[in-house]
């Protein structure tokens, strides 16, 4: 596990103190990349500092974004944390220990893995969760299932740190760097445009097709060469159908 390639993303957090506590949780586990969807001016620097203590540098180096999609664009996988399930939410939910193994392999290959945490009051909405490529859930008591934001960050970071310790020596990865989500979006657009042109689905089904291809291809962790080959296949299929 290359913990430098782990990104913790807080989506429009309410409490400055929770940001400080999240910084400390990250530092406890050797993770330093913090990104926030929101504006720095919305938060109280002093309140962050008080709770972060010696992890205050993580806050100083934090980067801010306008959306989750923007914050994860250079990552190869993005897991939204949630305890809620529903018709419009993800079908499959990973446990922290499961996704830590996946992140281990990816980050050692040079890819970034993002873990997205929702607002303290609302969590991640359906639309926000769907900006991610998957979901991770932390099992907790049905009687009181909601976790404090910094506690959730601590649990995820701990599992990542433990996995890093397990594989700190000997494992070198598979020899390639998976493409970023920004690159993946371009490939998905080409695939779905090609399928649309040959009448594979109705126009109304295009967004569902995009989500399907993005989810499955992000799990495949394609290299740039594999992505180009896939694009070539669909481009050729589109050309053959027009003859």
C-alpha positions, 0 to 999 in steps of 0.5 A: 500500500502506498498511503501517499496515493490515498485521498480522503475527501470530505463533501461539504462538512458542516463542522470545522472541528470535525475537519480537525479531528479527521486530520488527526485520524488521518495522521494516526494512520500515515495518510496526508492527502485531504480534499474538501468539496467546499470553500476554505473560507467557510471554515474556522481555521482556529477550530480546525487547529485545536482538534487537529493538534500536530496534524494541522499541516494536513489542513494547511495542504488541503485542496478545495473543489466545487464537486466530488467529480472534480475532486476525484478526477485524477483517481482510479477508484472512488468509494463513497462511504454510506450506511443507507441502501435504496433503489437509486443507491449502489447494489454492492457495498464493500466492507473496509477490510475488503476495499483496503485490499483493492486499494493496496494493489492499486496504489502500489501501481501508482494509482490514486484511491479516493474515499468520500465522506458525506456531510455530517447531517445528511451523508452522501445523497443518491446523486453524490454517491453515484458520482463515485465508482463504488460504495463502502459501508462500516457495519454498526449497531442498527440501534444507533448506526450513524457514525461521527464523521471523524470516527468514520474517517478513522475506521477507514484509514485504520483498515488502509494502514493495517493493510499497508503494514501487512504488505509493506515488503515483497509486493511490487504490483502488476507493473502498470498504472491504472488510468484516472477517472477523467481518462475513463470518462472519455473511454466510456463516452466513446463506448456508449456513443458507439453503442448508441450509433448502432442502435444498441439502446434507446436514447433514454437508456444512455445514462444507465449505460454510462454508469454501467460501463464506468462502474465495471471498467473502474473495477477492471483497473485498465491500463492506458494500452488496454483502454486504447484497445477497447476504444479501438474495438468499439470504434471498429464496431461502429464503422462496420455497422455503418457499411 
